[in-house]
């Protein structure tokens, strides 16, 4: 029987990836590097092993891997966090990007490469690896340090910058030269579609998921999520953008829904599989001869990343108002070159925009910088301690002045907030208005032209578009203006009035331009445009009350969807159960703990830390699901159930009392398990409160969730009443859960 080439190639890739991933895990190195080595071993340039046959098919799989990588990155992205980022990360990111692009172009010029090679190289070495940095900080126990918040902000901004670079580089690659007009059009087009898709997605996608809530299990939610992802990929390709951009946008939309963590959980295995194939394909493109030939450029680029970018980053953070010590810690943590650099390099190769030798150079630099990242982070504090005393006092005063200037700038908070709100309002409603006009012109008008005379098709299209525009043009003119803040600024200073009038006039001009544009698309007569605009303004004034009501409804739905994760803590609790995010961990009670001698009920860890005791191991005795009256003794080994974050928080609390605490992060034996118990109508538990049911006492089972088929799970409280048809999530031993089910289903005994 003949085996398809694709299957044998995939078997070889996964074999190499599996072996290398296990090896690199054992060596405590990033698995991504293992995948790259696996690709090198399975690639066409390795003479001592079997190599893949159908390279084109692997490239297609790798493209799918990029889609899933960007989709998962979007799921971890948050526009709320982006809006809350201060000036320091923004300034640092911009300065690092610009500086490294110039350095990349300079390196290209030194080695007499083409301009596009240097430009792409600069963009690649400006991008740091999010996954590797987070892992390094986590391994070193530094994720809770203050400077890490600045690093994470920069990484978020770099993700956005990388997406923009992919679009711009794609535009440059097609033409082979820089066309400022084409670049401007690409940026405007990207902003337009990003706003349109995000606003429409946040409005409709959560509503769709909510309507289908009762049908969404792991399987159906996975299919729905991937369908939405690839629909956006298709839409992005039609609009002229990359598939990666569309995947990122849909991921960021789903990130704002209550199902985001669930989606992230169920798509993780697919992302890991195709992501591994992508990184293996990166390794397959490494040519050993090129590594030897271009050893000097590799050393130069590595020096540029580890030394020049670190120096640039220090000054960039300081330019944003960050003190020297924090700037050094941040700069030296941004060493590794990673995922987005590979994606940008792949884009350049596919477009034929860069030379093939750029690829193995950037991969080699990534390997080196990844290995040295932990050491760079460790050296940050000693280096800062050594250099700081030698910094001139005048320079320190200048930095302090920058920090105080950023503080004093907050006195203009009202102006900044007014400008920010106006910009967001005008941008969002202008994009929606243009989308309506374009849809009517290019979809509705051609359809009507085929069934009615041209003049009536134009009139009908214009009427439909103007009616639709009524709801979106009015906010451009008045939303956020003429409120207490506006009149407060008006009355505060006389010189505030001219800018306020200009702001109002500017917004009114945008509204008029949109209306005249819609009319002019259908009728070219000046008198028709003038008359139609006047009639539109009159209609907007007459229907203002209804328009305000409709606008408020739309905005309330949008904001409800946008803030659904924050407003729905119960949904988060439900997802933790449904995704099996809760797990068992064992730790030991310190001998000097403040909880020694207290009962389980008095400790109240469930309410304080979100963790629950499932077992107490005392000498050779195991006490499963202890009662609230059970005392806690020094040296007790306590088995807890909870999420990673809650267990880590509780472990840190115990560490404050005993530095010798050992936290065993591995799951304990499966003596305790979680299961669902359905309570039939007429059961002995039907109508009883949880504290009256004696389930914990009689069966040593702990109720951790109460499901009534609604959107959200109910957190179990002692006074919650159990009703017929309820589904209880319980933790306990298998035999005890089985006995509880039998008791709950024994309706006859409860009726006697």
ZITA-V581592 format. One record per residue. N is the residue number from 1. RES is the residue in one small letter. D_LAST is the distance of its C-alpha to the last C-alpha in whole Angstrom. Layout:
N | RES | D_LAST
N | RES | D_LAST
This chain:
1 | x | 67
2 | x | 69
3 | x | 67
4 | x | 67
5 | x | 69
6 | x | 67
7 | x | 64
8 | x | 66
9 | x | 68
10 | x | 64
11 | x | 63
12 | x | 66
13 | x | 66
14 | x | 62
15 | x | 63
16 | x | 66
17 | x | 63
18 | x | 61
19 | x | 63
20 | x | 65
21 | x | 62
22 | x | 61
23 | x | 64
24 | x | 64
25 | x | 61
26 | x | 62
27 | x | 65
28 | x | 63
29 | x | 65
30 | x | 64
31 | x | 62
32 | x | 64
33 | x | 68
34 | x | 66
35 | x | 66
36 | x | 69
37 | x | 71
38 | x | 69
39 | x | 70
40 | x | 74
41 | x | 73
42 | x | 72
43 | x | 74
44 | x | 77
45 | x | 80
46 | x | 78
47 | x | 81
48 | x | 79
49 | x | 75
50 | x | 74
51 | x | 74
52 | x | 72
53 | x | 74
54 | x | 73
55 | x | 73
56 | x | 73
57 | x | 69
58 | x | 68
59 | x | 70
60 | x | 67
61 | x | 64
62 | x | 66
63 | x | 66
64 | x | 62
65 | x | 62
66 | x | 64
67 | x | 61
68 | x | 58
69 | x | 60
70 | x | 61
71 | x | 58
72 | x | 56
73 | x | 58
74 | x | 58
75 | x | 54
76 | x | 55
77 | x | 57
78 | x | 57
79 | x | 59
80 | x | 58
81 | x | 59
82 | x | 62
83 | x | 63
84 | x | 62
85 | x | 65
86 | x | 68
87 | x | 71
88 | x | 72
89 | x | 70
90 | x | 72
91 | x | 75
92 | x | 75
93 | x | 73
94 | x | 76
95 | x | 79
96 | x | 78
97 | x | 77
98 | x | 81
99 | x | 82
100 | x | 81
101 | x | 82
102 | x | 86
103 | x | 85
104 | x | 84
105 | x | 87
106 | x | 89
107 | x | 88
108 | x | 89
109 | x | 92
110 | x | 93
111 | x | 92
112 | x | 94
113 | x | 90
114 | x | 90
115 | x | 89
116 | x | 85
117 | x | 85
118 | x | 85
119 | x | 83
120 | x | 80
121 | x | 81
122 | x | 81
123 | x | 77
124 | x | 76
125 | x | 77
126 | x | 76
127 | x | 72
128 | x | 70
129 | x | 67
130 | x | 64
131 | x | 62
132 | x | 64
133 | x | 65
134 | x | 61
135 | x | 60
136 | x | 64
137 | x | 62
138 | x | 59
139 | x | 60
140 | x | 63
141 | x | 60
142 | x | 62
143 | x | 59
144 | x | 59
145 | x | 62
146 | x | 64
147 | x | 66
148 | x | 64
149 | x | 63
150 | x | 66
151 | x | 66
152 | x | 63
153 | x | 65
154 | x | 68
155 | x | 66
156 | x | 64
157 | x | 67
158 | x | 69
159 | x | 66
160 | x | 67
161 | x | 71
162 | x | 70
163 | x | 69
164 | x | 72
165 | x | 74
166 | x | 73
167 | x | 73
168 | x | 77
169 | x | 78
170 | x | 77
171 | x | 79
172 | x | 82
173 | x | 81
174 | x | 82
175 | x | 85
176 | x | 86
177 | x | 88
178 | x | 87
179 | x | 87
180 | x | 86
181 | x | 85
182 | x | 83
183 | x | 81
184 | x | 80
185 | x | 79
186 | x | 76
187 | x | 75
188 | x | 75
189 | x | 73
190 | x | 71
191 | x | 70
192 | x | 69
193 | x | 67
194 | x | 65
195 | x | 64
196 | x | 64
197 | x | 61
198 | x | 60
199 | x | 59
200 | x | 58
201 | x | 56
202 | x | 54
203 | x | 54
204 | x | 52
205 | x | 51
206 | x | 48
207 | x | 47
208 | x | 47
209 | x | 45
210 | x | 42
211 | x | 42
212 | x | 41
213 | x | 39
214 | x | 36
215 | x | 38
216 | x | 40
217 | x | 39
218 | x | 41
219 | x | 43
220 | x | 43
221 | x | 44
222 | x | 47
223 | x | 48
224 | x | 48
225 | x | 50
226 | x | 53
227 | x | 53
228 | x | 54
229 | x | 56
230 | x | 58
231 | x | 59
232 | x | 60
233 | x | 62
234 | x | 64
235 | x | 64
236 | x | 66
237 | x | 68
238 | x | 69
239 | x | 70
240 | x | 72
241 | x | 70
242 | x | 69
243 | x | 66
244 | x | 65
245 | x | 65
246 | x | 63
247 | x | 60
248 | x | 61
249 | x | 60
250 | x | 57
251 | x | 56
252 | x | 57
253 | x | 55
254 | x | 52
255 | x | 52
256 | x | 51
257 | x | 48
258 | x | 45
259 | x | 44
260 | x | 48
261 | x | 46
262 | x | 44
263 | x | 47
264 | x | 49
265 | x | 47
266 | x | 46
267 | x | 50
268 | x | 51
269 | x | 51
270 | x | 53
271 | x | 56
272 | x | 56
273 | x | 57
274 | x | 59
275 | x | 61
276 | x | 62
277 | x | 63
278 | x | 65
279 | x | 66
280 | x | 67
281 | x | 70
282 | x | 71
283 | x | 72
284 | x | 73
285 | x | 76
286 | x | 78
287 | x | 81
288 | x | 82
289 | x | 86
290 | x | 85
291 | x | 84
292 | x | 87
293 | x | 89
294 | x | 87
295 | x | 87
296 | x | 89
297 | x | 87
298 | x | 84
299 | x | 85
300 | x | 86
301 | x | 83
302 | x | 81
303 | x | 83
304 | x | 83
305 | x | 79
306 | x | 79
307 | x | 82
308 | x | 83
309 | x | 79
310 | x | 78
311 | x | 81
312 | x | 81
313 | x | 77
314 | x | 78
315 | x | 81
316 | x | 78
317 | x | 75
318 | x | 78
319 | x | 79
320 | x | 76
321 | x | 76
322 | x | 74
323 | x | 76
324 | x | 78
325 | x | 75
326 | x | 72
327 | x | 74
328 | x | 75
329 | x | 72
330 | x | 71
331 | x | 74
332 | x | 74
333 | x | 70
334 | x | 71
335 | x | 73
336 | x | 71
337 | x | 72
338 | x | 69
339 | x | 67
340 | x | 69
341 | x | 72
342 | x | 71
343 | x | 70
344 | x | 73
345 | x | 75
346 | x | 74
347 | x | 74
348 | x | 78
349 | x | 78
350 | x | 77
351 | x | 79
352 | x | 82
353 | x | 83
354 | x | 83
355 | x | 85
356 | x | 83
357 | x | 84
358 | x | 82
359 | x | 78
360 | x | 79
361 | x | 80
362 | x | 77
363 | x | 75
364 | x | 77
365 | x | 77
366 | x | 73
367 | x | 73
368 | x | 75
369 | x | 74
370 | x | 70
371 | x | 71
372 | x | 73
373 | x | 71
374 | x | 69
375 | x | 72
376 | x | 73
377 | x | 70
378 | x | 71
379 | x | 75
380 | x | 74
381 | x | 74
382 | x | 77
383 | x | 79
384 | x | 78
385 | x | 79
386 | x | 82
387 | x | 83
388 | x | 82
389 | x | 85
390 | x | 87
391 | x | 86
392 | x | 89
393 | x | 88
394 | x | 89
395 | x | 87
396 | x | 84
397 | x | 85
398 | x | 85
399 | x | 81
400 | x | 80
401 | x | 82
402 | x | 80
403 | x | 77
404 | x | 78
405 | x | 79
406 | x | 75
407 | x | 74
408 | x | 76
409 | x | 76
410 | x | 72
411 | x | 74
412 | x | 75
413 | x | 71
414 | x | 71
415 | x | 74
416 | x | 72
417 | x | 69
418 | x | 70
419 | x | 72
420 | x | 69
421 | x | 67
422 | x | 70
423 | x | 70
424 | x | 67
425 | x | 66
426 | x | 70
427 | x | 69
428 | x | 66
429 | x | 66
430 | x | 70
431 | x | 68
432 | x | 66
433 | x | 69
434 | x | 71
435 | x | 68
436 | x | 67
437 | x | 71
438 | x | 72
439 | x | 69
440 | x | 70
441 | x | 74
442 | x | 73
443 | x | 70
444 | x | 70
445 | x | 73
446 | x | 74
447 | x | 71
448 | x | 73
449 | x | 76
450 | x | 75
451 | x | 74
452 | x | 76
453 | x | 80
454 | x | 80
455 | x | 81
456 | x | 78
457 | x | 76
458 | x | 77
459 | x | 77
460 | x | 73
461 | x | 72
462 | x | 74
463 | x | 72
464 | x | 69
465 | x | 70
466 | x | 71
467 | x | 68
468 | x | 66
469 | x | 68
470 | x | 67
471 | x | 64
472 | x | 66
473 | x | 69
474 | x | 68
475 | x | 67
476 | x | 70
477 | x | 72
478 | x | 70
479 | x | 67
480 | x | 67
481 | x | 70
482 | x | 71
483 | x | 68
484 | x | 69
485 | x | 70
486 | x | 72
487 | x | 74
488 | x | 73
489 | x | 76
490 | x | 78
491 | x | 79
492 | x | 79
493 | x | 82
494 | x | 84
495 | x | 85
496 | x | 81
497 | x | 82
498 | x | 84
499 | x | 81
500 | x | 79
501 | x | 81
502 | x | 81
503 | x | 78
504 | x | 77
505 | x | 80
506 | x | 79
507 | x | 75
508 | x | 77
509 | x | 79
510 | x | 77
511 | x | 75
512 | x | 78
513 | x | 79
514 | x | 75
515 | x | 76
516 | x | 79
517 | x | 79
518 | x | 76
519 | x | 79
520 | x | 81
521 | x | 80
522 | x | 80
523 | x | 83
524 | x | 86
525 | x | 87
526 | x | 88
527 | x | 88
528 | x | 84
529 | x | 83
530 | x | 84
531 | x | 83
532 | x | 79
533 | x | 79
534 | x | 80
535 | x | 77
536 | x | 75
537 | x | 75
538 | x | 75
539 | x | 72
540 | x | 70
541 | x | 71
542 | x | 70
543 | x | 67
544 | x | 66
545 | x | 63
546 | x | 61
547 | x | 63
548 | x | 62
549 | x | 58
550 | x | 58
551 | x | 59
552 | x | 57
553 | x | 54
554 | x | 55
555 | x | 56
556 | x | 53
557 | x | 51
558 | x | 53
559 | x | 53
560 | x | 49
561 | x | 49
562 | x | 52
563 | x | 50
564 | x | 47
565 | x | 46
566 | x | 47
567 | x | 45
568 | x | 42
569 | x | 41
570 | x | 37
571 | x | 39
572 | x | 41
573 | x | 38
574 | x | 36
575 | x | 39
576 | x | 39
577 | x | 36
578 | x | 36
579 | x | 40
580 | x | 38
581 | x | 41
582 | x | 39
583 | x | 40
584 | x | 40
585 | x | 43
586 | x | 43
587 | x | 46
588 | x | 47
589 | x | 46
590 | x | 50
591 | x | 51
592 | x | 52
593 | x | 49
594 | x | 48
595 | x | 44
596 | x | 45
597 | x | 43
598 | x | 40
599 | x | 37
600 | x | 35
601 | x | 34
602 | x | 37
603 | x | 39
604 | x | 37
605 | x | 39
606 | x | 37
607 | x | 38
608 | x | 41
609 | x | 42
610 | x | 39
611 | x | 39
612 | x | 36
613 | x | 35
614 | x | 34
615 | x | 35
616 | x | 37
617 | x | 40
618 | x | 41
619 | x | 43
620 | x | 42
621 | x | 38
622 | x | 36
623 | x | 33
624 | x | 31
625 | x | 30
626 | x | 31
627 | x | 29
628 | x | 31
629 | x | 32
630 | x | 34
631 | x | 37
632 | x | 40
633 | x | 43
634 | x | 46
635 | x | 47
636 | x | 43
637 | x | 43
638 | x | 41
639 | x | 39
640 | x | 39
641 | x | 37
642 | x | 39
643 | x | 42
644 | x | 46
645 | x | 47
646 | x | 44
647 | x | 45
648 | x | 48
649 | x | 48
650 | x | 46
651 | x | 48
652 | x | 51
653 | x | 50
654 | x | 50
655 | x | 53
656 | x | 55
657 | x | 53
658 | x | 54
659 | x | 57
660 | x | 56
661 | x | 53
662 | x | 52
663 | x | 50
664 | x | 49
665 | x | 48
666 | x | 47
667 | x | 43
668 | x | 42
669 | x | 40
670 | x | 37
671 | x | 35
672 | x | 33
673 | x | 32
674 | x | 31
675 | x | 28
676 | x | 26
677 | x | 22
678 | x | 21
679 | x | 18
680 | x | 16
681 | x | 15
682 | x | 11
683 | x | 11
684 | x | 10
685 | x | 14
686 | x | 14
687 | x | 16
688 | x | 17
689 | x | 20
690 | x | 22
691 | x | 22
692 | x | 19
693 | x | 17
694 | x | 19
695 | x | 20
696 | x | 23
697 | x | 23
698 | x | 20
699 | x | 22
700 | x | 25
701 | x | 25
702 | x | 27
703 | x | 26
704 | x | 30
705 | x | 29
706 | x | 27
707 | x | 28
708 | x | 27
709 | x | 29
710 | x | 32
711 | x | 35
712 | x | 35
713 | x | 32
714 | x | 31
715 | x | 32
716 | x | 28
717 | x | 29
718 | x | 26
719 | x | 26
720 | x | 25
721 | x | 22
722 | x | 20
723 | x | 19
724 | x | 18
725 | x | 20
726 | x | 22
727 | x | 24
728 | x | 24
729 | x | 27
730 | x | 27
731 | x | 29
732 | x | 28
733 | x | 29
734 | x | 28
735 | x | 26
736 | x | 24
737 | x | 24
738 | x | 22
739 | x | 20
740 | x | 19
741 | x | 19
742 | x | 16
743 | x | 14
744 | x | 14
745 | x | 14
746 | x | 11
747 | x | 9
748 | x | 7
749 | x | 5
750 | x | 6
751 | x | 4
752 | x | 0
